[in-house]
Amino acid sequence: MNIVVCAKQVVDVSEMKVDSSTKKPILQGIPQKISDIDKNAIEEAIKIKEKHDGKITVVTVGPNDAKERIKELLAMGADEGVLIPYSEKYDYHVVSSLLAGAIKKIGEYDIVLCGEASIDLFSGQIGPRLAGLLNIPQITYAQSVNAEGVKVVAERNMGDKMVTTESSYPVLITVTKEINEPRLPSLMQILGAANKPINEWSANSLVQDKLEPVIEIVELKGVPMERKNIVYQDDLDESIEKLVDSLAKEGVLGG
Ligand SMILES: Cc1cc2nc3c(=O)[nH]c(=O)nc-3n(C[C@H](O)[C@H](O)[C@H](O)COP(=O)(O)OP(=O)(O)OC[C@H]3O[C@@H](n4cnc5c(N)ncnc54)[C@H](O)[C@@H]3O)c2cc1C
């Protein structure tokens, strides 16, 4: 089973602050990490490999320092990394075209795994766009994946219902964070990752035409979180009743 996992380097959004006057996120000096759900994708790939044997290749479009993040995924259990260094302006069209070019170059693959969305921009566009460019079926929002010999069966989390879907290979699957608990690599695995290959493939070698973004991010603003400072001081039962009532009115609790 040859598995390709698309993994994105993102800023650690839990460390991000918002400039209170401009409302813009302060991105300088924030640590980078692999988008959380992409670690679930790697974990799922490792589980499939443990069952069927095969090879896991991680592909990342991003700056040169993303190589360090790829090493973390090699330590978890991926076999090989591919970095497509890209520092120009890019959008979903550019990223999915580069990933498609890299996966076509890899050639033999049965499953492409992506996160359902990245933890920073969370558009959820890359997986479906990539499946379109590769002209293969896709299963999105997979909460469980059972790779069998000739087909894969996945349960899709649709919020209020689960939909069981199956596909032949090759297939692209986007996974949710509930699918598994990503493993922590041991010290030996971290040291061993240094010997695993990370190839650098230039954008020019993967796509013939110059890629131009077709979507422009016009503005990026943090959402201010303001406390309402409501204090319930009645007796406990009454306070709980009022709290539940106001949470329901705010839509926090389902009716
Ligand atoms: C320097 C820079 C300039 C940008 N300029 C623009 C711009 O002009 N217009 C615009 O619209 N956007 C711009 N972006 C944002 C860019 O469009 C998104 O980062 C990218 O398209 C991925 O979208 P997403 O994070 O919403 O991914 P999602 O679709 O939410 O991600 C889903 C999954 O796709 C895979 N994936 C996503 N990104 C990558 C990646 N880079 N490498 C490997 N796998 C990946 C992962 O498996 C991920 O879990 C820019 C980003 C950067 C860093």
PDBQT file of the ligand as one rigid body, heavy atoms in Angstrom, charges set to zero:
ROOT
HETATM    1  C1  LIG A 301       3.150  33.307   2.024  1.00  0.00    +0.000 C 
HETATM    2  C2  LIG A 301       1.685  32.977   1.856  1.00  0.00    +0.000 A 
HETATM    3  C3  LIG A 301       0.907  33.710   0.965  1.00  0.00    +0.000 A 
HETATM    4  C4  LIG A 301      -0.439  33.410   0.800  1.00  0.00    +0.000 A 
HETATM    5  N1  LIG A 301      -1.163  34.136  -0.077  1.00  0.00    +0.000 NA
HETATM    6  C5  LIG A 301      -2.473  33.855  -0.265  1.00  0.00    +0.000 A 
HETATM    7  C6  LIG A 301      -3.276  34.580  -1.194  1.00  0.00    +0.000 A 
HETATM    8  O1  LIG A 301      -2.824  35.497  -1.856  1.00  0.00    +0.000 OA
HETATM    9  N2  LIG A 301      -4.585  34.214  -1.367  1.00  0.00    +0.000 N 
HETATM   10  C7  LIG A 301      -5.112  33.184  -0.644  1.00  0.00    +0.000 A 
HETATM   11  O2  LIG A 301      -6.287  32.887  -0.821  1.00  0.00    +0.000 OA
HETATM   12  N3  LIG A 301      -4.389  32.488   0.244  1.00  0.00    +0.000 NA
HETATM   13  C8  LIG A 301      -3.091  32.796   0.464  1.00  0.00    +0.000 A 
HETATM   14  N4  LIG A 301      -2.367  32.060   1.361  1.00  0.00    +0.000 N 
HETATM   15  C9  LIG A 301      -3.000  30.971   2.105  1.00  0.00    +0.000 C 
HETATM   16  C10 LIG A 301      -3.042  29.711   1.262  1.00  0.00    +0.000 C 
HETATM   17  O3  LIG A 301      -4.101  29.818   0.333  1.00  0.00    +0.000 OA
HETATM   18  C11 LIG A 301      -3.351  28.515   2.163  1.00  0.00    +0.000 C 
HETATM   19  O4  LIG A 301      -2.313  28.404   3.107  1.00  0.00    +0.000 OA
HETATM   20  C12 LIG A 301      -3.366  27.193   1.409  1.00  0.00    +0.000 C 
HETATM   21  O5  LIG A 301      -4.070  27.310   0.223  1.00  0.00    +0.000 OA
HETATM   22  C13 LIG A 301      -3.959  26.076   2.243  1.00  0.00    +0.000 C 
HETATM   23  O6  LIG A 301      -5.283  26.413   2.607  1.00  0.00    +0.000 OA
HETATM   24  P1  LIG A 301      -5.812  25.985   4.015  1.00  0.00    +0.000 P 
HETATM   25  O7  LIG A 301      -4.775  26.261   5.013  1.00  0.00    +0.000 OA
HETATM   26  O8  LIG A 301      -7.156  26.584   4.231  1.00  0.00    +0.000 OA
HETATM   27  O9  LIG A 301      -5.875  24.422   3.822  1.00  0.00    +0.000 OA
HETATM   28  P2  LIG A 301      -7.055  23.391   4.004  1.00  0.00    +0.000 P 
HETATM   29  O10 LIG A 301      -7.683  23.148   2.686  1.00  0.00    +0.000 OA
HETATM   30  O11 LIG A 301      -7.917  23.741   5.152  1.00  0.00    +0.000 OA
HETATM   31  O12 LIG A 301      -6.125  22.138   4.389  1.00  0.00    +0.000 OA
HETATM   32  C14 LIG A 301      -6.610  20.805   4.275  1.00  0.00    +0.000 C 
HETATM   33  C15 LIG A 301      -5.451  19.867   4.187  1.00  0.00    +0.000 C 
HETATM   34  O13 LIG A 301      -4.749  20.091   2.960  1.00  0.00    +0.000 OA
HETATM   35  C16 LIG A 301      -3.369  19.800   3.158  1.00  0.00    +0.000 C 
HETATM   36  N5  LIG A 301      -2.564  21.020   2.973  1.00  0.00    +0.000 N 
HETATM   37  C17 LIG A 301      -2.962  22.302   3.055  1.00  0.00    +0.000 A 
HETATM   38  N6  LIG A 301      -1.936  23.132   2.802  1.00  0.00    +0.000 NA
HETATM   39  C18 LIG A 301      -0.870  22.349   2.546  1.00  0.00    +0.000 A 
HETATM   40  C19 LIG A 301       0.496  22.597   2.248  1.00  0.00    +0.000 A 
HETATM   41  N7  LIG A 301       0.989  23.834   2.145  1.00  0.00    +0.000 N 
HETATM   42  N8  LIG A 301       1.332  21.538   2.061  1.00  0.00    +0.000 NA
HETATM   43  C20 LIG A 301       0.862  20.267   2.177  1.00  0.00    +0.000 A 
HETATM   44  N9  LIG A 301      -0.411  19.979   2.469  1.00  0.00    +0.000 NA
HETATM   45  C21 LIG A 301      -1.265  20.996   2.653  1.00  0.00    +0.000 A 
HETATM   46  C22 LIG A 301      -3.251  19.284   4.594  1.00  0.00    +0.000 C 
HETATM   47  O14 LIG A 301      -3.441  17.891   4.602  1.00  0.00    +0.000 OA
HETATM   48  C23 LIG A 301      -4.423  19.978   5.277  1.00  0.00    +0.000 C 
HETATM   49  O15 LIG A 301      -4.841  19.315   6.458  1.00  0.00    +0.000 OA
HETATM   50  C24 LIG A 301      -1.029  32.341   1.549  1.00  0.00    +0.000 A 
HETATM   51  C25 LIG A 301      -0.254  31.605   2.428  1.00  0.00    +0.000 A 
HETATM   52  C26 LIG A 301       1.088  31.936   2.593  1.00  0.00    +0.000 A 
HETATM   53  C27 LIG A 301       1.910  31.130   3.574  1.00  0.00    +0.000 C 
ENDROOT
TORSDOF 0
